């Protein structure tokens, strides 16, 4: 009964995470823009640090304080962090859910596929929303976040298994020491 509850809880949490990401992806950029809020925070000092020298291209757009405002630069990283961490949660929850049914290596492969396919679907959904741009870079970022979550769960499972004492089945006890541990002679 406890196992069934845990499976139900993982399924519910995974569904909730997928719903929240879908809702966020369906919202136009204008409704998610936080640059106005960031403009109230004193961030101008960042222009006098080495952070101001950071510049790169992402999705065909130049990113950097020199190319836009400090607020736009900070918002870019906050949005990408949200991508990464939300898909890390998807990776963790899908891995935990599949672990109830499959061996670890199958669970990991299945979870990666779930994360990747949902990342592709999420970017497709964004293409249908005004002011949103689907990017292959976001699919890669989302998948990397999912991989981090999957690897964290997998390492946790491996660590947990190594800490548990090995139980010997009485029908598999072949050595004298194993039979003694089972109380056999």
C-alpha positions in Angstrom: 0.0 0.0 0.0 2.9 2.4 0.8 4.5 1.6 -2.6 1.2 2.4 -4.4 1.0 5.7 -2.5 4.5 6.6 -3.4 3.9 5.8 -7.1 0.7 7.9 -7.0 2.5 10.8 -5.3 5.4 10.7 -7.9 2.9 10.6 -10.7 0.9 13.5 -9.2 4.1 15.6 -8.7 5.3 14.9 -12.2 1.9 15.9 -13.6 2.0 19.0 -11.6 5.5 20.0 -12.8 4.5 19.3 -16.4 1.3 21.4 -15.9 3.3 24.3 -14.4 5.8 24.3 -17.2 3.1 24.1 -19.8 1.3 27.0 -18.2 4.5 29.1 -18.2 5.2 28.2 -21.8 1.7 29.3 -22.8 2.1 32.7 -21.3 3.4 35.5 -23.6 6.8 37.1 -22.9 5.1 40.4 -22.2 3.3 38.8 -19.2 6.5 37.3 -17.9 8.8 40.3 -18.3 10.5 41.1 -15.0 12.8 43.8 -16.2 10.6 46.5 -14.7 10.9 44.7 -11.3 14.6 44.4 -11.7 14.9 48.1 -12.6 13.9 48.9 -9.0 16.8 47.0 -7.7 20.2 48.8 -7.7 22.1 46.8 -10.2 24.1 49.5 -11.9 27.2 48.5 -10.0 27.4 45.4 -12.2 28.4 47.6 -15.1 31.7 48.4 -13.3 32.7 44.7 -12.7 34.1 42.1 -15.0 30.5 40.8 -15.5 30.1 43.7 -17.9 32.7 42.1 -20.2 30.7 38.9 -20.6 29.2 38.6 -24.1 28.0 35.7 -26.1 25.5 34.6 -28.7 22.4 32.6 -27.7 19.7 31.7 -30.2 21.1 34.2 -32.7 21.0 37.0 -30.2 23.9 38.8 -28.6 23.7 38.6 -24.8 25.7 40.9 -22.6 25.4 44.1 -20.7 27.1 46.0 -23.5 24.3 44.8 -25.9 21.4 45.4 -23.6 20.6 46.7 -20.1 21.7 45.1 -16.9 18.1 44.2 -16.2 17.9 42.3 -19.5 21.2 40.5 -18.8 20.0 39.4 -15.3 16.6 38.4 -16.6 18.2 36.3 -19.3 20.0 34.2 -16.7 17.0 34.0 -14.4 14.9 32.7 -17.3 17.5 30.1 -18.3 17.9 29.0 -14.7 14.2 28.5 -14.6 14.4 26.3 -17.7 17.3 24.3 -16.2 15.8 23.8 -12.8 12.2 23.1 -13.9 13.5 20.3 -16.2 15.8 19.1 -13.5 12.6 18.5 -11.4 11.0 16.7 -14.4 14.2 14.5 -14.6 14.1 13.7 -10.9 10.4 12.9 -10.8 10.4 10.8 -14.0 13.4 8.9 -12.8 11.9 8.2 -9.4 8.6 7.1 -11.0 10.1 4.8 -13.5 12.4 3.3 -10.9 9.4 1.6 -9.3 8.9 -0.4 -12.5 12.3 -0.9 -14.2 16.0 -1.5 -13.5 18.2 1.6 -13.1 19.7 1.6 -16.6 16.3 1.3 -18.2 14.9 4.0 -15.8 17.7 6.4 -16.8 17.2 5.9 -20.5 13.5 6.3 -20.2 13.8 9.4 -18.1 16.2 11.0 -20.6 13.7 10.3 -23.3 10.8 11.7 -21.3 12.8 14.9 -20.6 14.0 15.4 -24.1 10.6 14.7 -25.7 8.9 17.1 -23.3 11.5 19.8 -24.0 10.9 19.5 -27.7 7.1 19.6 -27.1 7.5 22.6 -24.8 9.5 24.5 -27.4 6.9 23.6 -30.0 4.1 25.0 -27.8 6.1 28.2 -27.4 6.1 28.6 -31.2 2.3 28.9 -31.0 2.4 31.7 -28.4 2.8 35.3 -29.5 6.1 36.9 -28.3 7.7 33.5 -27.6 10.5 32.1 -29.7 11.3 28.3 -29.7 15.0 27.7 -29.6 17.0 24.5 -30.1 19.4 25.9 -27.4 16.5 25.8 -24.9 15.9 22.1 -25.8 19.5 21.4 -25.0 19.4 23.4 -21.8 16.2 21.7 -20.7 17.7 18.3 -21.5 20.9 19.1 -19.5 18.8 20.1 -16.5 16.9 16.9 -16.8 20.2 14.9 -17.0 21.4 16.5 -13.8 18.3 15.5 -12.0 18.4 12.0 -13.4 22.1 11.6 -12.5 21.4 12.9 -9.0 18.6 10.3 -8.5 20.7 7.5 -10.0 23.7 8.3 -7.8 21.3 8.4 -4.8 19.9 5.0 -5.7 23.4 3.5 -6.2 24.5 5.0 -2.8 21.4 3.7 -1.1 21.9 0.2 -2.5 25.5 0.0 -1.4 24.6 1.1 2.2 22.0 -1.6 2.6 23.3 -4.9 3.8 23.1 -7.7 1.2 20.4 -10.1 2.1 21.0 -13.7 1.2 18.2 -15.9 -0.1 18.2 -19.3 1.7 18.0 -21.1 -1.7 21.0 -19.2 -3.0 23.2 -19.7 0.0 26.1 -21.7 -1.4 29.0 -21.1 1.0 29.3 -22.2 4.6 29.5 -18.6 5.7 26.2 -17.7 3.9 24.5 -20.6 5.4 25.7 -19.6 8.9 24.4 -16.1 8.4 21.0 -17.6 7.6 21.1 -19.8 10.7 21.6 -23.0 8.7 24.2 -25.6 9.3 
